[in-house]
Amino acid sequence: MTDKRLPWNTGKVQIGLHYEPPTRKVVMSRDEENLQSFLLGKQSSRVPVEALVAIAISMTIFAVLMIWVP
């Protein structure tokens, strides 16, 4: 098997001496991440922020009602 790392020396010139592979940063929205995870069969262990807010509001209302109702 041949070594294909750069630069490749032909004897007179070095091909790819200053080549830098492009770096791509993929930015995905939460929906895109969820869709990709679903398609790949991965389970998401992350709880949505909306669910945490709803639980906090419910617990606050419950605590206030327990204090005020005799």
C-alpha distances in whole Angstrom, upper triangle without the diagonal:
4,7,9,12,15,17,15,17,18,20,23,22,20,19,20,22,24,23,24,22,26,27,29,32,33,37,38,42,43,43,40,38,41,40,36,36,39,36,33,36,36,40,41,43,44,48,49,52,54,55,55,58,60,60,61,64,65,65,67,69,70,71,73,75,75,77,79,80,83
4,6,9,12,13,11,13,14,17,20,19,17,16,16,18,21,19,21,20,24,25,28,31,32,36,37,41,43,43,40,38,41,40,36,37,39,37,34,37,37,41,42,44,45,49,50,52,54,55,55,58,60,60,61,64,65,65,67,70,70,71,73,75,76,77,80,81,83
4,6,9,10,9,11,13,16,19,17,14,14,14,15,18,17,18,17,21,23,25,28,30,33,35,39,41,41,38,37,39,39,35,36,38,36,34,36,36,39,40,42,43,47,48,50,52,53,53,56,58,58,59,62,63,63,65,68,68,69,71,73,73,75,77,79,81
4,6,9,8,11,13,16,18,16,13,11,11,13,15,13,15,14,18,20,22,25,27,31,33,36,38,39,35,34,37,36,33,34,37,34,32,35,35,38,39,41,41,45,46,48,50,51,51,54,56,56,57,60,61,62,63,66,67,67,70,71,72,73,76,77,80
4,6,7,10,13,16,17,15,12,10,9,10,13,11,12,12,16,17,20,23,26,29,31,35,37,38,35,33,37,36,32,34,36,34,32,35,34,38,38,40,40,44,44,46,49,50,50,52,54,55,56,58,60,60,62,64,65,66,68,70,70,72,74,75,78
3,5,9,12,14,15,12,9,7,6,7,9,8,10,11,14,17,20,23,26,29,32,35,38,39,35,34,38,37,34,35,38,36,34,37,36,40,40,41,41,45,45,47,50,51,51,53,55,56,56,59,61,61,62,65,66,67,69,71,71,73,75,76,79
4,6,10,12,12,9,6,5,5,5,8,8,11,12,16,19,22,25,28,31,34,38,40,41,38,37,40,40,36,38,41,39,37,40,39,42,42,44,44,48,48,49,52,53,53,55,58,58,59,61,63,64,65,67,68,69,71,73,74,75,77,79,81
4,6,9,11,8,5,5,7,8,11,11,14,15,19,21,24,28,30,34,36,40,42,43,40,39,42,42,38,40,42,40,38,41,41,44,44,46,46,50,50,52,54,56,56,58,60,61,62,64,66,66,67,70,71,72,74,76,76,78,80,81,84
4,6,7,6,4,6,9,9,13,14,17,18,22,25,28,31,34,37,40,44,46,47,43,43,46,45,42,43,46,44,42,45,45,48,48,50,50,54,54,55,58,59,59,61,64,64,65,67,69,70,71,73,75,75,77,79,80,81,83,85,88
4,6,6,6,7,11,12,15,16,19,21,24,27,30,34,36,40,42,46,48,49,45,45,48,47,44,45,48,46,44,47,47,50,51,52,53,56,56,58,61,62,62,64,66,67,68,70,72,73,74,76,77,78,80,82,83,84,86,88,91
4,6,8,10,13,13,17,18,22,23,27,30,33,36,39,42,45,49,51,52,49,48,51,51,47,49,51,49,47,50,50,53,53,55,56,59,59,61,63,65,65,67,69,70,70,73,75,75,76,79,80,81,82,85,85,87,89,90,93
4,7,10,13,13,16,18,21,23,26,30,33,36,39,42,45,49,51,52,49,48,52,51,48,50,52,50,48,51,51,54,54,56,56,60,60,61,64,65,65,67,69,70,71,73,75,76,77,79,80,81,83,85,86,87,89,91,93
4,6,9,9,12,14,17,20,23,26,29,33,35,39,41,45,48,49,45,45,48,48,44,46,49,47,45,48,48,51,51,53,53,56,56,57,60,62,62,63,66,67,67,69,71,72,73,76,77,77,79,81,82,83,85,87,90
4,6,6,9,11,14,16,20,23,26,29,32,35,38,42,45,46,42,42,45,45,41,43,46,44,42,45,45,48,48,49,49,53,53,54,57,58,58,60,62,63,64,66,68,69,70,72,73,74,76,78,79,80,82,84,86
4,6,8,9,12,14,17,20,23,27,29,33,36,39,42,43,39,39,42,42,38,40,43,41,39,42,42,45,45,47,47,50,50,52,54,56,56,58,60,61,62,64,66,66,68,70,71,72,74,76,77,78,80,82,84
4,6,5,9,10,14,17,20,23,26,29,32,36,38,39,36,36,39,38,35,37,40,38,36,40,39,42,42,44,44,47,47,48,51,52,52,54,57,58,58,60,62,63,64,66,68,68,70,72,73,74,76,78,81
4,6,9,12,15,18,21,24,27,30,34,37,40,41,38,37,41,40,37,39,42,40,38,42,41,44,43,45,45,48,48,49,52,53,53,55,57,58,58,61,63,63,64,67,68,69,70,73,74,74,77,78,81
4,6,10,12,15,19,22,25,28,31,35,37,39,36,35,39,39,36,37,41,39,37,41,40,42,42,43,43,46,46,46,49,51,51,52,55,56,56,58,60,61,62,64,66,66,68,70,71,72,74,76,79
4,6,9,12,16,19,22,25,28,32,34,36,32,32,36,35,32,34,37,35,34,37,36,39,39,40,40,43,43,44,46,48,48,50,52,53,54,56,58,59,59,62,63,64,66,68,69,70,72,74,76
4,6,9,12,15,18,22,25,28,31,32,29,29,32,32,29,31,34,33,31,34,33,36,35,37,36,39,39,40,43,45,45,46,49,50,50,52,54,55,56,58,60,60,62,64,65,66,68,70,73
4,6,10,13,16,19,22,26,28,29,26,26,29,29,26,28,31,29,27,31,30,33,32,34,34,37,37,38,40,42,42,44,46,47,48,50,52,53,54,56,57,58,60,62,63,64,66,68,71
4,6,10,13,16,19,22,25,27,23,23,27,26,24,26,29,27,26,29,29,31,30,32,32,35,34,35,37,39,40,41,43,45,45,47,49,50,51,53,55,56,57,59,60,62,63,65,68
4,7,10,13,16,20,22,24,21,20,24,24,21,23,26,25,24,27,26,28,27,29,28,31,31,31,34,36,36,37,40,41,42,44,46,47,47,50,51,52,54,56,57,58,60,61,64
4,6,9,13,16,19,20,17,17,21,21,18,20,23,22,21,25,23,26,25,27,26,28,28,29,31,33,33,35,37,38,39,41,43,44,45,47,49,50,51,53,54,56,57,59,62
4,6,10,13,16,18,15,14,18,19,16,18,21,21,20,23,22,23,22,24,22,25,24,25,28,30,30,31,34,35,35,37,39,40,41,43,45,46,47,49,51,52,54,55,58
4,6,10,13,14,11,11,15,15,13,15,18,18,17,20,19,21,19,22,20,23,22,23,25,27,28,29,31,33,34,35,37,38,39,41,43,44,46,47,49,50,52,53,56
4,7,10,12,9,10,13,14,13,15,18,18,18,21,19,20,18,20,18,21,19,20,22,24,25,26,28,30,30,32,34,35,36,38,40,41,42,44,46,47,48,50,53
4,7,8,6,6,10,10,10,12,14,15,15,18,16,17,15,18,16,18,16,18,19,21,23,24,26,27,28,30,32,33,34,36,38,39,40,42,43,45,46,48,51
4,5,5,6,9,10,11,12,14,15,17,18,17,17,15,17,15,16,14,15,16,18,20,20,22,24,25,26,28,30,31,33,34,36,37,39,40,42,43,44,48
4,5,5,6,9,10,10,12,14,15,16,15,14,11,14,11,12,10,12,13,15,16,18,19,21,22,24,25,27,28,30,31,33,34,36,37,39,40,41,45
4,5,5,6,9,10,10,12,14,15,14,14,12,15,13,14,12,14,14,16,18,19,20,22,24,25,26,28,30,31,32,34,35,37,38,40,41,42,46
4,5,5,6,9,10,11,12,14,13,14,13,16,15,16,15,17,18,19,21,23,24,25,27,28,30,31,33,34,36,37,39,40,42,44,45,46,49
4,5,5,6,9,10,10,12,11,11,10,13,12,14,13,15,17,18,20,21,23,24,26,27,29,30,32,33,34,36,38,39,40,42,44,45,48
4,5,5,6,9,10,10,9,9,8,11,10,12,11,14,15,16,18,20,21,22,24,26,26,28,30,31,32,34,36,37,38,40,42,42,46
4,5,5,6,9,10,10,11,11,14,14,16,15,18,18,19,21,23,24,25,27,29,29,31,33,34,35,37,39,40,41,43,45,45,48
4,5,5,6,8,9,11,11,14,15,17,17,20,21,21,23,25,26,27,29,31,32,33,35,37,38,39,41,42,44,46,47,48,51
4,5,5,6,5,7,7,11,12,14,15,18,20,19,21,24,25,25,27,29,30,31,33,35,35,37,39,40,41,44,45,46,49
4,5,5,6,7,9,12,13,15,16,19,20,19,22,24,24,25,28,29,30,31,34,35,35,37,39,40,41,43,45,45,48
4,5,8,10,12,16,17,19,19,22,23,23,25,28,28,29,31,33,33,35,37,38,39,41,43,44,45,47,49,49,52
4,6,9,11,15,16,19,20,23,24,24,26,29,29,30,32,34,34,35,38,39,40,42,44,45,45,48,50,50,53
4,7,10,13,15,17,19,22,23,23,25,27,28,28,30,32,32,33,36,38,37,39,42,43,43,46,48,48,50
4,6,9,12,15,16,20,21,20,22,25,25,25,28,30,30,31,34,35,35,37,40,40,41,43,45,46,48
4,6,9,11,14,17,19,17,19,22,22,22,24,27,27,27,30,32,32,33,36,37,37,40,42,42,44
4,5,8,10,13,15,14,15,19,19,19,21,24,24,25,27,29,29,31,33,34,35,37,39,40,42
4,6,10,13,15,13,14,17,18,17,19,22,22,22,25,27,27,28,31,32,32,35,37,37,40
4,6,9,12,11,11,14,16,15,17,20,20,21,23,25,25,27,29,30,31,33,35,36,39
4,6,8,7,7,11,12,11,13,16,16,17,19,21,22,23,25,27,27,29,31,32,35
4,5,5,7,9,10,11,13,15,16,17,19,21,22,23,25,26,28,29,31,32,35
4,5,5,6,9,10,11,12,14,15,17,19,20,21,23,24,26,27,29,30,33
4,5,5,6,9,10,11,12,14,15,17,18,20,21,23,24,26,27,28,32
4,5,5,6,9,10,11,12,14,15,16,18,20,21,22,25,26,27,30
4,5,5,6,9,10,11,12,14,15,16,18,20,21,23,25,26,29
4,5,5,6,9,10,11,12,14,15,17,18,20,21,23,24,27
4,5,5,6,9,10,11,12,14,16,17,18,20,21,22,26
4,6,5,6,9,10,10,12,14,15,16,18,20,21,24
4,5,5,6,9,10,11,12,14,15,17,19,20,23
4,5,5,6,9,10,11,12,14,16,17,18,21
4,5,5,6,9,10,11,12,14,16,16,19
4,5,5,6,9,10,10,12,14,15,18
4,5,5,6,9,10,11,12,14,17
4,5,5,6,9,10,11,12,15
4,6,5,6,9,10,10,13
4,5,5,6,9,10,13
4,5,5,6,9,12
4,5,5,6,9
4,6,6,8
4,6,7
4,6
4
